[in-house]
């Protein structure tokens, strides 16, 4: 990872007037730290500061941390993925003129990746497991049947898993309805947490042409009603069964990986998953680093 040069800044911005410069110099820095100063990737660090802004400067002076206004004293937690500089500044906001500011202090956090290790698992490990579970869940019912070939589960880009489940629903005293359950799962993870969301949950259905002819054209209304019920049914399955099952499977893989790293580490350090990436080309990539 290339090292980032710590940014430097003059004590006062070039456009500050003499009066603004004098006012900013009255701000007193009591303390400013960002700890820990050396961490693995995707770790949290805490900035703590305290400054005194006198009331007689003649300007509206605020304190900012990396460009964001903060109280004169306080603390804030950040997640860092690479070498990062934190700067505490006193800022004069005097619209419509540009801001005048003075850097009170800067602190650098170094991110150490030397102890981190990757594990790559093929995408088929996850997509195959999903297909088996889905085909089993949607089989063996008197109310619906799974289409020929069962579900289709493919790995896409940017963490997406695309799922299609062809279903024929038995509608009593009516013609059977053909439904296509379309689901997309987004898989990611950071700092030991696995995140599985479902940005797409879409059931679409249709009835045979003959049913429309014999029913006087009311099949569209019946199909709309069936689709609404199917959506509620599918959303419940996704939220209560599918997403938790995927999360549990990935968490199990992560634990197996991190436990193995800890057992083989000479110091038996605790390892934590820092990032998790899933896509068609690389599969499931888990990065684990020793805790600071």
Secondary structure, DSSP 4 states (H G I P E B T S, - for coil): -PPPPPP---SS-TT--HHHHHHHTT-EEEEEEEE-SEE-TTEEEEEEEEEE--TTSSS-EEEEETTEEE-SEEEEEEEESS-EEEEEEEEE--TTSPPEEEEEEEEEEEE--TT-EEEEE-HHHHHHHHHHHHHHHTSS-SSEEEPTT--EEEE-STTEEEEEEEEEE--TTS--EEEEEEEEEEEEEETTEEEEEEEEEEEEEEE-HHHHHHTTS-HHHHHHHHHHHHHHHHHHHIIIIIHHHHHHHHHHHHHHHHHHHHHHSTT---EEEEEEEEETTTEEEEEEEE--
